[in-house]
Each structure stands twice: as structure tokens, then as C-alpha cells.
Amino acid sequence: MAFTGAGISTESGIPDFRSPGGIWTKMKPIQFQDFVNSEEKRRESWIRAFQGRAGWTGREPNAGHYALERLWRAGRLSSIITQNVDNLHQHSGVPAERVIELHGNASYATCLSCGLRHEIEDLRPAFETRGDLPACRDCAGIVKTATISFGQSMPEEPMRRAEEETLSCDLFLVLGSSLTVWPAAGFPLQARRAGARLVIVNRDPTDLDDYADLILRDEIGPALSEAIPANFPG
């Protein structure tokens, strides 16, 4: 099992969330209830999305993403639990069904009423030419980028799958997560208590370091490239 946080994607130029200079130090997050209840907040949210202000989309996978893809292709990696919304694991070649997204995905949108998927570029023309807020083409419900906002419930199915994978793995590899956001941060502990080895690769200390079998304070791309080289498992 791999569990990835913002630290694996900063090497692709995507800013992280909470550290100095991170996304939430530059713009205040819009709470889910505010998005639902306020047309003004929905408009602000869509302006951010169409302008790419958060910087979550439009980047390329880096060496860390490709190393995990090699590990999956070799049959050694069951799946990836990710806190990221940037779609880079899928871009690296890992099948979408093997990427468990706890916080959603910024590369498309969904209807909050019926769940229908909408491509963001299909929503752009009406917003930019007439100022129309995105609405579901099937049920006219509110459409939102497929990320999990502050105050929004965690997605039940990804959480269920993540727990199932966590409890069945023999090695739980944490990559670039501060392990401060719950309930996601509970998965490494679950794995450890179920008998798995726990490895943490992160630039800074985490609250779960005392539970780890191995800790590496290193950049993820170089570290994984050495551990999982291009000829792996050769």
C-alpha cells in the first residue's frame, strides 16, 4: 500500500496546503455549506477553478509517481490511497480503479444531487460568456468540482476501500504526508496495528514517526527512484 500526500506532488510544482506559501496561506478555503447556500461563493469557487488559482491541475507526474507506477506494474503494489486531488497517479499510468482518492479530484466536476460527472472544460463557455453558474445537464442540480471541501463529508466508498486495503497489506508506505488530517491519518496506524510494516518518507517529522519501522527524511522522487529503479524488478 502507498499513502500519498502533498509532498509527492510538490516535486511536480504543485503547492502544498498548509506550509508557508501553501495554497491556504494565499486564499481562504470556501466552506462546503457556503458553496451550497451562496451563489456568490459558488461564483468565486468557479472563478478559482477556471483560472487554476490553486495550481492543482495542468502539471506532469514526477519521478515519485513513476516509481510507484513501476511498483504497481511489477505486481508489488496493491493500490494507492491519496490525499491529493491532482490526478497525477492516474497520469503516471496507474489505473484509476487502483487509486483511492480520499479528497476527490480537481480535474472534473460532479452534480451534488445526482452525482453525474461533468468535464470542467464543457462548463467553461457558458460561465465565461454569459456568467451562468454550472448546473447539471440532467437534473439541473448544483455542480461542484469533484474535490472534498472543508465541511463536506468524507466519501463513503473511498473510505471503505481504503480501510479494506489498509487492513490487508503487509507494508504501508507513507509518502509526503504530514499525517495531521484525520480521519485519513488513521490509516497508517490501522495498518501497523494489523501487523504491517510502516515506512514514512517525508521532509519533516510527523506525529506517527514513533510507530514507523523506517523513516526517511528525503525528497520522494530521488528516494523512490533509487529504491525502485527503471529496471525494477530486474
Backbone as CSV, one residue per row, in Angstrom:
resi,resn,N_x,N_y,N_z,CA_x,CA_y,CA_z,C_x,C_y,C_z
1,MET,0.837,-1.186,0.000,0.000,0.000,0.000,0.872,1.235,0.000
2,ALA,0.507,2.196,-0.822,1.134,3.510,-0.736,0.076,4.515,-0.306
3,PHE,0.488,5.437,0.523,-0.389,6.505,1.018,0.314,7.817,0.711
4,THR,-0.256,8.636,-0.171,0.463,9.830,-0.627,-0.242,11.119,-0.217
5,GLY,0.593,12.096,0.125,0.111,13.426,0.461,0.737,14.465,-0.443
6,ALA,0.575,15.715,-0.086,1.004,16.820,-0.941,2.486,16.762,-1.279
7,GLY,3.294,16.171,-0.383,4.737,16.170,-0.587,5.198,15.431,-1.823
8,ILE,4.410,14.477,-2.334,4.839,13.790,-3.551,4.594,14.665,-4.777
9,SER,3.663,15.597,-4.674,3.310,16.410,-5.836,4.007,17.761,-5.871
10,THR,4.588,18.186,-4.749,5.325,19.453,-4.786,6.498,19.370,-5.760
11,GLU,7.028,18.151,-5.980,8.132,17.993,-6.928,7.660,18.125,-8.378
12,SER,6.330,18.184,-8.582,5.772,18.488,-9.904,5.392,19.958,-10.010
13,GLY,5.677,20.737,-8.967,5.362,22.161,-8.982,4.003,22.507,-8.415
14,ILE,3.335,21.532,-7.789,2.037,21.795,-7.182,2.256,22.244,-5.739
15,PRO,1.727,23.406,-5.353,1.943,23.879,-3.976,1.223,22.990,-2.983
16,ASP,1.781,22.897,-1.771,1.084,22.123,-0.749,0.025,23.002,-0.086
17,PHE,-0.564,22.492,0.979,-1.745,23.145,1.528,-1.439,24.114,2.662
18,ARG,-0.682,23.666,3.643,-0.641,24.388,4.909,0.702,25.024,5.269
19,SER,1.769,24.625,4.621,3.065,25.195,4.987,3.164,26.629,4.481
20,PRO,4.159,27.404,4.951,4.313,28.777,4.472,4.390,28.825,2.940
21,GLY,3.558,29.656,2.356,3.479,29.725,0.909,2.526,28.736,0.300
22,GLY,1.886,27.883,1.131,0.931,26.904,0.642,-0.360,27.537,0.174
23,ILE,-1.228,26.709,-0.404,-2.455,27.203,-1.024,-3.310,27.984,-0.036
24,TRP,-3.512,27.436,1.169,-4.443,28.077,2.087,-3.841,29.281,2.789
25,THR,-2.557,29.567,2.602,-1.997,30.818,3.097,-2.186,31.939,2.078
26,LYS,-2.558,31.571,0.844,-2.737,32.562,-0.218,-4.195,32.878,-0.492
27,MET,-5.083,31.920,-0.244,-6.507,32.182,-0.418,-7.290,31.354,0.575
28,LYS,-8.330,31.952,1.108,-9.130,31.297,2.135,-9.996,30.218,1.499
29,PRO,-9.997,29.011,2.085,-10.854,27.970,1.520,-12.330,28.320,1.667
30,ILE,-13.117,27.873,0.704,-14.565,28.102,0.738,-15.220,26.889,1.385
31,GLN,-15.925,27.108,2.468,-16.592,26.027,3.171,-17.705,25.437,2.307
32,PHE,-17.947,24.135,2.478,-18.937,23.442,1.662,-20.332,24.061,1.806
33,GLN,-20.747,24.340,3.026,-22.073,24.913,3.223,-22.197,26.294,2.597
34,ASP,-21.113,27.057,2.613,-21.144,28.370,1.955,-21.298,28.208,0.450
35,PHE,-20.612,27.207,-0.111,-20.731,26.945,-1.545,-22.173,26.595,-1.899
36,VAL,-22.789,25.749,-1.098,-24.151,25.293,-1.378,-25.163,26.424,-1.206
37,ASN,-24.985,27.234,-0.191,-26.011,28.216,0.180,-25.837,29.586,-0.459
38,SER,-24.670,29.862,-1.015,-24.395,31.211,-1.510,-24.005,31.194,-2.980
39,GLU,-24.791,31.866,-3.821,-24.439,31.981,-5.234,-23.122,32.730,-5.399
40,GLU,-22.896,33.715,-4.535,-21.646,34.481,-4.596,-20.438,33.584,-4.352
41,LYS,-20.541,32.691,-3.366,-19.431,31.793,-3.063,-19.236,30.770,-4.178
42,ARG,-20.345,30.295,-4.766,-20.208,29.366,-5.897,-19.511,30.050,-7.056
43,ARG,-19.859,31.288,-7.300,-19.215,32.022,-8.397,-17.725,32.193,-8.124
44,GLU,-17.395,32.566,-6.889,-15.983,32.717,-6.526,-15.231,31.408,-6.695
45,SER,-15.861,30.304,-6.275,-15.229,28.994,-6.391,-14.968,28.639,-7.852
46,TRP,-15.921,28.920,-8.717,-15.738,28.582,-10.129,-14.734,29.501,-10.818
47,ILE,-14.653,30.743,-10.388,-13.603,31.623,-10.921,-12.233,31.039,-10.583
48,ARG,-12.064,30.591,-9.346,-10.804,29.959,-8.942,-10.524,28.723,-9.787
49,ALA,-11.559,27.908,-9.999,-11.371,26.657,-10.742,-10.983,26.926,-12.190
50,PHE,-11.697,27.821,-12.854,-11.418,28.079,-14.263,-10.080,28.793,-14.464
51,GLN,-9.665,29.578,-13.486,-8.382,30.273,-13.591,-7.225,29.436,-13.056
52,GLY,-7.531,28.288,-12.454,-6.488,27.414,-11.933,-5.695,28.026,-10.801
53,ARG,-6.352,28.826,-9.963,-5.633,29.547,-8.912,-4.957,28.629,-7.910
54,ALA,-5.569,27.482,-7.624,-4.970,26.575,-6.640,-3.754,25.850,-7.198
55,GLY,-3.636,25.800,-8.515,-2.480,25.146,-9.129,-2.511,23.640,-9.060
56,TRP,-3.708,23.049,-8.888,-3.808,21.601,-8.717,-3.783,20.830,-10.027
57,THR,-4.079,21.481,-11.123,-4.183,20.772,-12.395,-3.164,21.325,-13.390
58,GLY,-2.977,20.578,-14.475,-2.095,21.029,-15.543,-0.629,20.710,-15.341
59,ARG,-0.298,19.878,-14.373,1.099,19.504,-14.121,1.369,18.083,-14.609
60,GLU,2.624,17.693,-14.586,3.024,16.363,-15.040,3.533,15.533,-13.866
61,PRO,3.352,14.206,-13.933,3.899,13.341,-12.876,5.412,13.492,-12.773
62,ASN,5.942,13.237,-11.590,7.391,13.309,-11.394,7.940,11.914,-11.100
63,ALA,9.207,11.864,-10.753,9.883,10.573,-10.560,9.215,9.727,-9.490
64,GLY,8.665,10.356,-8.464,7.997,9.607,-7.419,6.746,8.904,-7.921
65,HIS,5.955,9.616,-8.711,4.753,8.997,-9.290,5.123,7.823,-10.206
66,TYR,6.151,8.025,-11.027,6.529,6.961,-11.963,7.136,5.754,-11.241
67,ALA,7.811,5.993,-10.118,8.352,4.866,-9.348,7.214,4.013,-8.791
68,LEU,6.152,4.652,-8.315,5.003,3.889,-7.824,4.313,3.136,-8.957
69,GLU,4.284,3.739,-10.141,3.706,3.028,-11.280,4.520,1.795,-11.600
70,ARG,5.864,1.854,-11.506,6.701,0.674,-11.736,6.433,-0.392,-10.675
71,LEU,6.249,0.050,-9.451,5.963,-0.891,-8.367,4.625,-1.587,-8.605
72,TRP,3.624,-0.819,-9.075,2.330,-1.431,-9.388,2.471,-2.401,-10.569
73,ARG,3.173,-1.985,-11.614,3.312,-2.817,-12.814,4.042,-4.122,-12.496
74,ALA,4.920,-4.095,-11.507,5.650,-5.299,-11.109,4.812,-6.217,-10.221
75,GLY,3.591,-5.801,-9.901,2.727,-6.635,-9.077,3.001,-6.534,-7.592
76,ARG,3.754,-5.501,-7.178,4.119,-5.370,-5.764,3.228,-4.371,-5.014
77,LEU,2.493,-3.560,-5.743,1.682,-2.503,-5.125,0.209,-2.783,-5.383
78,SER,-0.548,-2.927,-4.302,-1.972,-3.232,-4.441,-2.760,-2.024,-4.921
79,SER,-2.572,-0.899,-4.249,-3.287,0.318,-4.624,-2.630,1.506,-3.945
80,ILE,-3.113,2.684,-4.296,-2.597,3.923,-3.733,-3.758,4.665,-3.082
81,ILE,-3.612,4.966,-1.803,-4.535,5.878,-1.135,-3.902,7.262,-1.232
82,THR,-4.650,8.240,-1.734,-4.053,9.571,-1.867,-4.944,10.642,-1.274
83,GLN,-4.294,11.616,-0.651,-4.966,12.814,-0.180,-4.951,13.899,-1.252
84,ASN,-4.278,13.640,-2.352,-4.127,14.644,-3.399,-5.310,14.628,-4.360
85,VAL,-5.504,15.749,-5.045,-6.641,15.901,-5.967,-6.163,16.195,-7.384
86,ASP,-4.873,15.943,-7.662,-4.253,16.414,-8.892,-4.260,15.420,-10.044
87,ASN,-4.717,14.186,-9.814,-4.840,13.181,-10.879,-3.493,12.679,-11.396
88,LEU,-2.405,12.971,-10.706,-1.080,12.636,-11.246,-0.763,11.153,-11.156
89,HIS,-1.312,10.449,-10.190,-1.082,8.996,-10.158,-1.685,8.340,-11.399
90,GLN,-2.879,8.775,-11.780,-3.508,8.234,-12.983,-2.711,8.619,-14.226
91,HIS,-2.221,9.854,-14.265,-1.418,10.292,-15.418,-0.129,9.491,-15.543
92,SER,0.383,8.990,-14.432,1.640,8.221,-14.481,1.429,6.828,-15.055
93,GLY,0.174,6.384,-15.122,-0.102,5.059,-15.675,-0.755,4.087,-14.718
94,VAL,-0.941,4.472,-13.455,-1.650,3.608,-12.512,-3.133,3.641,-12.860
95,PRO,-3.782,2.499,-13.013,-5.214,2.502,-13.360,-6.043,3.262,-12.336
96,ALA,-7.033,4.005,-12.815,-7.852,4.829,-11.932,-8.500,4.013,-10.823
97,GLU,-8.848,2.754,-11.133,-9.515,1.939,-10.126,-8.578,1.510,-9.000
98,ARG,-7.270,1.688,-9.184,-6.305,1.354,-8.133,-5.873,2.586,-7.345
99,VAL,-6.437,3.758,-7.669,-6.131,4.991,-6.944,-7.361,5.360,-6.116
100,ILE,-7.217,5.357,-4.807,-8.322,5.658,-3.901,-8.174,7.117,-3.458
101,GLU,-9.056,7.964,-3.946,-8.957,9.404,-3.707,-9.821,9.799,-2.517
102,LEU,-9.172,10.110,-1.407,-9.903,10.462,-0.191,-10.489,11.856,-0.256
103,HIS,-9.832,12.746,-0.981,-10.273,14.141,-1.026,-10.754,14.556,-2.408
104,GLY,-11.060,13.573,-3.242,-11.647,13.882,-4.539,-10.624,14.174,-5.613
105,ASN,-11.095,14.869,-6.659,-10.278,15.096,-7.848,-10.642,16.454,-8.443
106,ALA,-9.639,17.277,-8.703,-9.881,18.629,-9.212,-9.992,18.693,-10.728
107,SER,-9.825,17.571,-11.421,-9.783,17.617,-12.882,-11.162,17.493,-13.531
108,TYR,-12.201,17.262,-12.735,-13.555,17.220,-13.281,-14.524,17.684,-12.204
109,ALA,-15.817,17.696,-12.509,-16.840,18.168,-11.575,-17.952,17.131,-11.485
110,THR,-18.747,17.235,-10.424,-19.891,16.333,-10.268,-21.104,17.120,-9.782
111,CYS,-22.272,16.566,-10.064,-23.524,17.139,-9.571,-23.709,16.715,-8.127
112,LEU,-24.027,17.662,-7.258,-24.215,17.341,-5.846,-25.522,16.608,-5.593
113,SER,-26.427,16.632,-6.570,-27.713,15.963,-6.386,-27.703,14.537,-6.921
114,CYS,-27.279,14.364,-8.174,-27.370,13.035,-8.790,-26.014,12.372,-9.010
115,GLY,-24.929,13.116,-8.808,-23.598,12.542,-8.931,-23.049,12.467,-10.342
116,LEU,-23.773,12.986,-11.334,-23.315,12.908,-12.718,-22.001,13.661,-12.903
117,ARG,-21.070,13.045,-13.633,-19.778,13.671,-13.911,-19.917,14.707,-15.014
118,HIS,-19.215,15.831,-14.843,-19.169,16.901,-15.841,-17.707,17.271,-16.067
119,GLU,-17.317,17.420,-17.316,-15.962,17.865,-17.622,-15.892,19.388,-17.473
120,ILE,-14.853,19.845,-16.807,-14.755,21.260,-16.479,-14.723,22.132,-17.727
121,GLU,-14.028,21.679,-18.769,-13.956,22.495,-19.982,-15.307,22.619,-20.676
122,ASP,-16.216,21.667,-20.436,-17.561,21.773,-21.004,-18.389,22.834,-20.290
123,LEU,-18.020,23.134,-19.047,-18.760,24.112,-18.252,-18.259,25.534,-18.447
124,ARG,-17.051,25.664,-18.955,-16.404,26.975,-19.043,-17.122,27.978,-19.960
125,PRO,-17.513,27.608,-21.212,-18.055,28.613,-22.136,-19.258,29.379,-21.595
126,ALA,-20.237,28.677,-21.021,-21.439,29.356,-20.528,-21.113,30.282,-19.366
127,PHE,-20.134,29.897,-18.545,-19.744,30.736,-17.413,-19.020,31.985,-17.895
128,GLU,-18.106,31.826,-18.833,-17.284,32.950,-19.258,-17.994,33.888,-20.231
129,THR,-18.946,33.373,-21.002,-19.639,34.236,-21.967,-20.917,34.851,-21.393
130,ARG,-21.658,34.074,-20.558,-22.930,34.578,-20.034,-22.956,34.688,-18.512
131,GLY,-21.924,34.180,-17.861,-21.909,34.214,-16.406,-22.784,33.170,-15.757
132,ASP,-23.165,32.133,-16.528,-24.033,31.084,-15.989,-23.261,30.179,-15.037
133,LEU,-23.782,30.022,-13.828,-23.164,29.073,-12.908,-23.409,27.655,-13.404
134,PRO,-22.420,26.772,-13.321,-22.614,25.398,-13.771,-23.788,24.719,-13.081
135,ALA,-24.620,24.066,-13.873,-25.756,23.298,-13.369,-25.780,21.965,-14.095
136,CYS,-26.320,20.949,-13.453,-26.333,19.600,-14.018,-27.179,19.544,-15.283
137,ARG,-26.646,18.946,-16.309,-27.370,18.833,-17.576,-28.526,17.840,-17.498
138,ASP,-28.530,16.995,-16.466,-29.615,16.018,-16.313,-30.694,16.482,-15.350
139,CYS,-30.275,16.964,-14.156,-31.262,17.283,-13.122,-31.267,18.743,-12.699
140,ALA,-30.388,19.562,-13.306,-30.281,20.997,-13.002,-29.767,21.262,-11.589
141,GLY,-29.178,20.250,-10.956,-28.637,20.430,-9.617,-27.342,21.235,-9.617
142,ILE,-26.879,21.584,-8.427,-25.635,22.337,-8.265,-24.453,21.457,-8.647
143,VAL,-23.555,21.997,-9.454,-22.355,21.276,-9.877,-21.142,21.882,-9.181
144,LYS,-20.266,21.026,-8.709,-19.077,21.448,-7.969,-17.883,20.626,-8.445
145,THR,-16.701,21.225,-8.415,-15.520,20.420,-8.708,-15.511,19.218,-7.775
146,ALA,-14.966,18.107,-8.246,-15.075,16.839,-7.518,-14.065,16.714,-6.391
147,THR,-13.737,17.825,-5.753,-12.878,17.817,-4.574,-13.743,17.828,-3.323
148,ILE,-13.199,17.331,-2.226,-13.909,17.365,-0.952,-13.534,18.658,-0.238
149,SER,-14.510,19.525,-0.051,-14.271,20.829,0.555,-14.310,20.746,2.077
150,PHE,-13.799,21.778,2.719,-13.911,21.875,4.164,-15.390,21.856,4.546
151,GLY,-15.737,21.007,5.507,-17.118,20.897,5.941,-17.928,19.884,5.162
152,GLN,-17.357,19.296,4.123,-18.056,18.289,3.331,-17.728,16.907,3.866
153,SER,-18.716,16.021,3.876,-18.500,14.666,4.386,-17.471,13.924,3.557
154,MET,-16.674,13.095,4.217,-15.737,12.254,3.501,-16.513,11.247,2.658
155,PRO,-15.996,10.904,1.481,-16.709,9.975,0.598,-16.715,8.559,1.175
156,GLU,-17.882,7.970,1.290,-18.020,6.695,1.987,-17.304,5.550,1.272
157,GLU,-17.481,5.440,-0.036,-16.905,4.307,-0.747,-15.371,4.334,-0.748
158,PRO,-14.720,5.469,-1.076,-13.254,5.501,-0.968,-12.748,5.216,0.444
159,MET,-13.436,5.711,1.457,-13.009,5.429,2.831,-13.126,3.938,3.142
160,ARG,-14.195,3.304,2.662,-14.360,1.868,2.892,-13.257,1.084,2.192
161,ARG,-12.984,1.436,0.934,-11.948,0.740,0.172,-10.580,0.952,0.809
162,ALA,-10.320,2.171,1.263,-9.026,2.475,1.873,-8.807,1.634,3.128
163,GLU,-9.838,1.495,3.927,-9.704,0.677,5.140,-9.480,-0.790,4.789
164,GLU,-10.201,-1.271,3.803,-10.051,-2.663,3.381,-8.635,-2.948,2.896
165,GLU,-8.103,-2.061,2.061,-6.743,-2.238,1.545,-5.717,-2.111,2.669
166,THR,-5.952,-1.178,3.568,-5.029,-0.957,4.683,-4.901,-2.197,5.554
167,LEU,-6.012,-2.823,5.849,-6.006,-3.966,6.759,-5.455,-5.236,6.119
168,SER,-5.325,-5.244,4.792,-4.844,-6.454,4.117,-3.396,-6.342,3.632
169,CYS,-2.767,-5.178,3.817,-1.405,-5.009,3.292,-0.371,-5.530,4.281
170,ASP,0.844,-5.786,3.769,1.941,-6.176,4.665,2.996,-5.076,4.784
171,LEU,2.916,-4.051,3.930,3.791,-2.891,4.027,2.974,-1.652,3.688
172,PHE,3.001,-0.677,4.559,2.262,0.577,4.355,3.291,1.687,4.195
173,LEU,3.328,2.273,3.005,4.350,3.251,2.639,3.738,4.651,2.586
174,VAL,4.108,5.509,3.527,3.624,6.888,3.576,4.599,7.780,2.827
175,LEU,4.087,8.554,1.873,4.938,9.393,1.037,4.424,10.832,1.014
176,GLY,5.138,11.715,1.684,4.844,13.136,1.573,3.583,13.593,2.263
177,SER,3.241,12.969,3.375,2.080,13.403,4.146,2.509,13.807,5.544
178,SER,1.966,14.911,6.024,2.266,15.344,7.386,1.509,14.519,8.421
179,LEU,0.512,13.743,7.955,-0.295,12.877,8.817,-0.956,13.660,9.942
180,THR,-1.494,14.820,9.582,-2.200,15.653,10.563,-3.690,15.754,10.268
181,VAL,-4.107,15.323,9.078,-5.508,15.458,8.688,-6.224,14.141,8.937
182,TRP,-7.199,14.179,9.810,-7.972,12.985,10.151,-9.344,13.062,9.483
183,PRO,-9.931,11.910,9.167,-9.563,10.550,9.567,-8.494,9.884,8.693
184,ALA,-8.039,10.554,7.609,-7.078,9.907,6.711,-5.814,9.482,7.438
185,ALA,-5.361,10.290,8.405,-4.117,9.984,9.107,-4.217,8.728,9.960
186,GLY,-5.412,8.193,10.123,-5.571,6.987,10.913,-5.195,5.719,10.179
187,PHE,-5.109,5.768,8.860,-4.824,4.543,8.112,-3.444,3.947,8.415
188,PRO,-2.383,4.754,8.515,-1.096,4.141,8.877,-1.136,3.408,10.218
189,LEU,-1.843,3.971,11.181,-1.965,3.300,12.477,-2.736,1.993,12.354
190,GLN,-3.808,2.016,11.557,-4.571,0.786,11.342,-3.695,-0.306,10.745
191,ALA,-2.898,0.076,9.753,-2.018,-0.902,9.106,-1.009,-1.458,10.113
192,ARG,-0.420,-0.579,10.895,0.598,-1.013,11.868,-0.003,-1.970,12.889
193,ARG,-1.195,-1.646,13.365,-1.836,-2.475,14.377,-2.308,-3.812,13.814
194,ALA,-2.495,-3.843,12.473,-2.896,-5.092,11.823,-1.694,-5.961,11.467
195,GLY,-0.475,-5.483,11.787,0.719,-6.289,11.571,1.591,-5.877,10.410
196,ALA,1.220,-4.812,9.684,2.032,-4.363,8.548,3.242,-3.568,9.030
197,ARG,4.296,-3.589,8.229,5.422,-2.689,8.469,5.028,-1.287,7.995
198,LEU,5.541,-0.267,8.671,5.211,1.126,8.338,6.485,1.887,7.994
199,VAL,6.505,2.447,6.781,7.627,3.262,6.321,7.106,4.662,6.020
200,ILE,7.795,5.677,6.520,7.394,7.071,6.293,8.531,7.797,5.591
201,VAL,8.240,8.328,4.415,9.187,9.175,3.688,8.582,10.569,3.646
202,ASN,9.172,11.487,4.382,8.626,12.834,4.469,9.731,13.804,4.841
203,ARG,9.629,14.997,4.330,10.670,16.004,4.584,10.746,16.371,6.064
204,ASP,9.595,16.451,6.727,9.533,16.890,8.123,9.020,15.765,9.017
205,PRO,9.264,15.855,10.312,8.725,14.857,11.238,7.202,14.815,11.189
206,THR,6.624,13.657,11.511,5.174,13.513,11.596,4.801,13.015,12.991
207,ASP,3.525,13.119,13.316,3.057,12.679,14.633,3.114,11.165,14.790
208,LEU,3.281,10.439,13.683,3.278,8.981,13.742,4.664,8.377,13.588
209,ASP,5.694,9.204,13.651,7.057,8.688,13.477,7.403,7.602,14.490
210,ASP,6.873,7.716,15.708,7.202,6.736,16.748,6.687,5.342,16.411
211,TYR,5.724,5.250,15.490,5.146,3.955,15.121,5.837,3.338,13.903
212,ALA,6.709,4.084,13.255,7.280,3.631,11.985,8.446,2.671,12.195
213,ASP,8.573,1.724,11.267,9.721,0.817,11.243,10.914,1.466,10.552
214,LEU,10.628,2.406,9.652,11.688,3.097,8.918,11.200,4.494,8.589
215,ILE,12.079,5.496,8.811,11.767,6.880,8.482,12.876,7.417,7.585
216,LEU,12.503,8.021,6.477,13.470,8.667,5.592,13.125,10.139,5.460
217,ARG,14.065,11.011,5.831,13.908,12.444,5.627,14.576,12.777,4.295
218,ASP,13.845,12.616,3.217,14.456,12.736,1.901,13.404,13.218,0.915
219,GLU,13.857,13.700,-0.248,12.945,14.022,-1.329,12.392,12.721,-1.886
220,ILE,11.115,12.702,-2.193,10.454,11.453,-2.558,10.916,10.925,-3.905
221,GLY,10.997,11.792,-4.908,11.404,11.343,-6.233,12.753,10.648,-6.237
222,PRO,13.807,11.284,-5.732,15.122,10.631,-5.687,15.128,9.366,-4.830
223,ALA,14.449,9.400,-3.687,14.461,8.229,-2.806,13.787,7.031,-3.470
224,LEU,12.615,7.250,-4.074,11.918,6.136,-4.715,12.625,5.682,-5.983
225,SER,13.257,6.607,-6.695,13.981,6.215,-7.911,15.136,5.291,-7.602
226,GLU,15.744,5.486,-6.430,16.837,4.600,-6.026,16.298,3.256,-5.552
227,ALA,15.178,3.290,-4.815,14.616,2.045,-4.282,13.892,1.234,-5.347
228,ILE,13.301,1.937,-6.331,12.518,1.283,-7.380,13.053,1.780,-8.723
229,PRO,14.205,1.299,-9.169,14.858,1.841,-10.385,14.085,1.476,-11.648
230,ALA,14.539,2.043,-12.751,13.847,1.887,-14.033,13.744,0.422,-14.453
231,ASN,14.701,-0.409,-14.055,14.670,-1.819,-14.450,14.005,-2.700,-13.396
232,PHE,13.318,-2.097,-12.415,12.648,-2.858,-11.369,11.618,-3.791,-12.005
233,PRO,11.552,-5.075,-11.607,12.318,-5.745,-10.558,13.533,-6.495,-11.087
234,GLY,14.206,-5.927,-12.051,15.364,-6.587,-12.622,16.574,-6.586,-11.719
